Amino acid sequence: MTLFIANTTKQNWNHHFRVPEMTRPYFVQIPSGSQVRIDQRFSAESERVIIEQVEKYGGRNASDVSGKLEQFPGIFYRQSKPISGTKLLRAMRL
């Protein structure tokens, strides 16, 4: 499975998390106005754990705010496919 995390804030976002398959913490840096793909080697269970950790810090599912992404600046995630660049740009204009 593939997980994309987007940062529509004005600041770079560093996210540290743990997954069941690894003993060490995993780190991802997401520059302002961009998104990253989380490693595809993770299992569905690990992806669920990552999503829970992103939501703990205010992350939202981009599909849940579809059409209103620009009204909710912050951290978004989407499974299977990336968030479009157009939506990211609109969200950054806030």
N, CA, C and O of each residue as an XYZ file, in Angstrom:
376
protein
N       0.838     -1.190      0.000
C       0.000      0.000      0.000
C       0.878      1.245      0.000
O       2.017      1.225      0.465
N       0.331      2.309     -0.522
C       1.063      3.569     -0.600
C       0.311      4.631      0.190
O      -0.913      4.733      0.117
N       1.067      5.416      0.943
C       0.488      6.482      1.736
C       1.222      7.775      1.400
O       2.452      7.820      1.407
N       0.463      8.823      1.106
C       1.020     10.145      0.822
C       0.622     11.085      1.947
O      -0.527     11.090      2.389
N       1.583     11.881      2.408
C       1.306     12.889      3.436
C       1.692     14.243      2.860
O       2.807     14.427      2.374
N       0.752     15.199      2.920
C       0.957     16.537      2.357
C       0.979     17.577      3.468
O       0.268     17.459      4.466
N       1.796     18.579      3.279
C       1.928     19.684      4.230
C       1.464     20.968      3.545
O       2.143     21.475      2.652
N       0.313     21.493      3.957
C      -0.185     22.742      3.374
C       0.002     23.928      4.318
O      -0.594     24.986      4.121
N       0.830     23.745      5.337
C       1.114     24.846      6.254
C       2.237     25.707      5.687
O       2.809     25.382      4.647
N       2.547     26.785      6.360
C       3.625     27.682      5.934
C       4.986     27.265      6.499
O       5.996     27.915      6.226
N       5.015     26.199      7.273
C       6.258     25.740      7.893
C       6.581     24.324      7.441
O       5.689     23.559      7.075
N       7.860     23.983      7.469
C       8.248     22.605      7.206
C       7.748     21.738      8.361
O       7.651     22.206      9.495
N       7.436     20.496      8.076
C       6.886     19.603      9.091
C       7.749     18.361      9.183
O       7.989     17.681      8.185
N       8.211     18.072     10.384
C       8.989     16.868     10.648
C       8.126     15.906     11.437
O       7.610     16.254     12.499
N       7.969     14.717     10.931
C       7.123     13.733     11.612
C       7.950     12.514     11.967
O       8.573     11.894     11.105
N       7.948     12.179     13.245
C       8.634     10.993     13.749
C       7.551     10.003     14.152
O       6.587     10.377     14.820
N       7.695      8.767     13.760
C       6.712      7.767     14.137
C       7.353      6.398     14.227
O       8.470      6.181     13.759
N       6.633      5.495     14.831
C       7.090      4.107     14.950
C       6.095      3.204     14.234
O       4.898      3.484     14.176
N       6.619      2.129     13.699
C       5.777      1.126     13.045
C       6.135     -0.240     13.618
O       7.260     -0.443     14.074
N       5.184     -1.183     13.600
C       5.431     -2.493     14.199
C       6.646     -3.241     13.635
O       7.296     -3.980     14.375
N       6.970     -3.071     12.352
C       8.069     -3.826     11.747
C       9.461     -3.333     12.127
O      10.448     -4.034     11.907
N       9.546     -2.133     12.697
C      10.857     -1.541     12.959
C      11.025     -1.252     14.447
O      10.070     -0.876     15.127
N      12.236     -1.431     14.939
C      12.486     -1.130     16.344
C      12.887      0.330     16.536
O      12.724      0.883     17.624
N      13.399      0.942     15.504
C      13.818      2.343     15.617
C      12.717      3.271     15.105
O      11.867      2.847     14.322
N      12.725      4.530     15.540
C      11.745      5.482     15.029
C      11.998      5.768     13.544
O      13.133      5.701     13.073
N      10.955      6.079     12.836
C      11.017      6.432     11.419
C      10.782      7.929     11.324
O       9.956      8.473     12.058
N      11.490      8.597     10.437
C      11.421     10.052     10.327
C      11.138     10.440      8.884
O      11.700      9.867      7.951
N      10.258     11.421      8.713
C      10.007     11.976      7.388
C       9.905     13.497      7.527
O       9.253     14.005      8.440
N      10.553     14.208      6.616
C      10.479     15.671      6.599
C       9.659     16.087      5.382
O       9.925     15.653      4.261
N       8.655     16.936      5.620
C       7.784     17.383      4.538
C       7.895     18.905      4.441
O       7.392     19.615      5.311
N       8.542     19.409      3.403
C       8.646     20.862      3.242
C       7.263     21.495      3.038
O       6.329     20.840      2.574
N       7.154     22.746      3.384
C       5.917     23.496      3.205
C       5.457     23.427      1.747
O       6.250     23.649      0.831
N       4.191     23.124      1.538
C       3.616     23.103      0.197
C       3.934     21.866     -0.622
O       3.771     21.881     -1.842
N       4.380     20.806      0.013
C       4.696     19.592     -0.745
C       4.146     18.359     -0.045
O       3.540     18.447      1.023
N       4.369     17.216     -0.667
C       3.925     15.960     -0.080
C       4.999     14.910     -0.317
O       5.828     15.033     -1.219
N       4.964     13.875      0.513
C       5.920     12.781      0.382
C       5.167     11.460      0.358
O       4.067     11.335      0.895
N       5.788     10.490     -0.275
C       5.238      9.133     -0.267
C       5.949      8.362      0.835
O       7.178      8.324      0.896
N       5.165      7.759      1.692
C       5.725      6.946      2.762
C       6.106      5.588      2.176
O       5.408      5.057      1.312
N       7.188      5.049      2.640
C       7.770      3.809      2.135
C       6.726      2.725      1.861
O       5.907      2.415      2.727
N       6.757      2.161      0.676
C       5.782      1.146      0.277
C       6.030     -0.210      0.932
O       5.183     -1.098      0.836
N       7.143     -0.384      1.577
C       7.435     -1.679      2.198
C       6.615     -1.937      3.450
O       6.597     -3.058      3.959
N       5.939     -0.918      3.949
C       5.156     -1.104      5.160
C       3.889     -1.909      4.895
O       3.303     -1.833      3.816
N       3.484     -2.670      5.887
C       2.264     -3.475      5.789
C       1.035     -2.580      5.978
O       1.150     -1.405      6.327
N      -0.126     -3.155      5.741
C      -1.384     -2.422      5.946
C      -1.527     -2.028      7.417
O      -2.040     -0.951      7.721
N      -1.081     -2.887      8.324
C      -1.140     -2.579      9.757
C      -0.243     -1.385     10.085
O      -0.633     -0.505     10.852
N       0.945     -1.357      9.510
C       1.853     -0.233      9.752
C       1.270      1.058      9.187
O       1.390      2.115      9.805
N       0.650      0.979      8.033
C       0.024      2.161      7.440
C      -1.079      2.692      8.344
O      -1.223      3.905      8.504
N      -1.850      1.800      8.930
C      -2.913      2.196      9.859
C      -2.311      2.902     11.079
O      -2.843      3.911     11.543
N      -1.210      2.370     11.589
C      -0.538      2.965     12.744
C      -0.002      4.350     12.398
O      -0.117      5.274     13.203
N       0.580      4.506     11.211
C       1.096      5.808     10.772
C      -0.046      6.814     10.675
O       0.089      7.952     11.125
N      -1.165      6.402     10.092
C      -2.324      7.298      9.959
C      -2.821      7.728     11.335
O      -3.144      8.899     11.532
N      -2.887      6.809     12.282
C      -3.318      7.164     13.635
C      -2.396      8.213     14.245
O      -2.855      9.136     14.918
N      -1.091      8.069     14.007
C      -0.134      9.024     14.555
C      -0.245     10.388     13.871
O      -0.117     11.422     14.527
N      -0.483     10.396     12.554
C      -0.681     11.662     11.842
C      -1.945     12.354     12.348
O      -1.944     13.567     12.560
N      -3.013     11.599     12.540
C      -4.264     12.170     13.034
C      -4.114     12.707     14.458
O      -4.760     13.690     14.822
N      -3.282     12.078     15.247
C      -3.036     12.536     16.619
C      -2.506     13.968     16.631
O      -2.763     14.718     17.573
N      -1.771     14.347     15.593
C      -1.209     15.692     15.494
C      -2.008     16.588     14.544
O      -1.475     17.565     14.017
N      -3.271     16.260     14.327
C      -4.159     17.126     13.566
C      -4.264     16.819     12.088
O      -4.925     17.561     11.362
N      -3.639     15.758     11.614
C      -3.724     15.393     10.202
C      -5.120     14.918      9.839
O      -5.825     14.336     10.663
N      -5.506     15.167      8.612
C      -6.838     14.765      8.134
C      -6.718     13.982      6.841
O      -5.757     14.128      6.086
N      -7.710     13.154      6.609
C      -7.786     12.422      5.357
C      -8.231     13.404      4.272
O      -9.287     14.027      4.391
N      -7.433     13.540      3.222
C      -7.760     14.491      2.151
C      -9.080     14.151      1.480
O      -9.760     15.047      0.979
N      -9.455     12.891      1.457
C     -10.729     12.491      0.846
C     -11.914     12.996      1.658
O     -12.974     13.262      1.092
N     -11.757     13.134      2.974
C     -12.844     13.606      3.828
C     -13.145     15.081      3.637
O     -14.264     15.521      3.903
N     -12.175     15.847      3.182
C     -12.380     17.283      2.973
C     -12.314     17.622      1.491
O     -12.024     18.758      1.115
N     -12.581     16.645      0.669
C     -12.528     16.830     -0.778
C     -13.385     18.013     -1.197
O     -14.542     18.126     -0.793
N     -12.813     18.889     -2.006
C     -13.520     20.081     -2.458
C     -13.398     21.241     -1.499
O     -13.709     22.378     -1.855
N     -12.940     20.964     -0.262
C     -12.803     22.016      0.740
C     -11.393     22.050      1.320
O     -11.172     22.633      2.381
N     -10.446     21.435      0.636
C      -9.081     21.337      1.148
C      -8.506     22.700      1.483
O      -7.798     22.855      2.478
N      -8.812     23.694      0.647
C      -8.256     25.026      0.877
C      -8.826     25.706      2.118
O      -8.280     26.718      2.557
N      -9.911     25.180      2.699
C     -10.491     25.752      3.904
C      -9.841     25.202      5.172
O     -10.074     25.716      6.266
N      -9.032     24.166      5.026
C      -8.440     23.500      6.181
C      -6.929     23.340      6.000
O      -6.462     22.241      5.702
N      -6.161     24.412      6.174
C      -4.716     24.258      6.017
C      -4.173     23.335      7.098
O      -4.660     23.333      8.229
N      -3.190     22.572      6.751
C      -2.599     21.677      7.729
C      -1.944     20.482      7.067
O      -1.405     20.577      5.964
N      -2.000     19.369      7.754
C      -1.397     18.130      7.280
C      -2.514     17.212      6.802
O      -3.512     17.017      7.495
N      -2.332     16.651      5.607
C      -3.320     15.752      5.018
C      -2.642     14.472      4.556
O      -1.451     14.458      4.243
N      -3.413     13.412      4.522
C      -2.893     12.160      3.989
C      -3.900     11.570      3.014
O      -5.092     11.873      3.065
N      -3.410     10.745      2.151
C      -4.277     10.033      1.211
C      -3.621      8.694      0.897
O      -2.407      8.604      0.709
N      -4.437      7.676      0.847
C      -3.947      6.343      0.515
C      -4.075      6.105     -0.981
O      -5.030      6.564     -1.608
N      -3.129      5.400     -1.544
C      -3.108      4.931     -2.932
C      -2.670      5.951     -3.970
O      -1.947      5.590     -4.898
N      -3.078      7.211     -3.854
C      -2.681      8.181     -4.883
C      -2.379      9.533     -4.238
O      -2.928      9.859     -3.186
N      -1.503     10.320     -4.874
C      -1.130     11.616     -4.290
C      -2.263     12.641     -4.384
O      -3.189     12.514     -5.185
N      -2.149     13.650     -3.541
C      -3.064     14.786     -3.582
C      -2.609     15.662     -4.744
O      -1.410     15.879     -4.919
N      -3.536     16.159     -5.526
C      -3.157     16.923     -6.717
C      -2.425     18.209     -6.344
O      -2.681     18.809     -5.300
N      -1.520     18.613     -7.212
C      -0.762     19.836     -7.012
C      -1.650     21.063     -6.965
O      -1.365     22.010     -6.233
N      -2.719     21.054     -7.736
C      -3.660     22.179     -7.751
C      -4.288     22.367     -6.374
O      -4.400     23.491     -5.885
N      -4.697     21.265     -5.750
C      -5.302     21.355     -4.420
C      -4.296     21.839     -3.393
O      -4.639     22.622     -2.507
N      -3.068     21.384     -3.504
C      -2.031     21.841     -2.585
C      -1.807     23.345     -2.718
O      -1.703     24.052     -1.716
N      -1.736     23.827     -3.942
C      -1.512     25.262     -4.170
C      -2.656     26.097     -3.625
O      -2.427     27.141     -3.013
N      -3.898     25.642     -3.843
C      -5.058     26.381     -3.326
C      -5.039     26.417     -1.818
O      -5.340     27.452     -1.224
N      -4.693     25.316     -1.181
C      -4.649     25.265      0.278
C      -3.541     26.158      0.838
O      -3.677     26.706      1.931
N      -2.453     26.303      0.095
C      -1.331     27.131      0.549
C      -1.653     28.628      0.490
O      -0.976     29.419      1.146
N      -2.652     29.029     -0.266
C      -2.960     30.454     -0.434
C      -3.640     31.074      0.772
O      -3.817     32.292      0.802
N      -4.024     30.298      1.757
C      -4.701     30.845      2.946
C      -3.798     31.731      3.749
O      -4.215     32.267      4.776
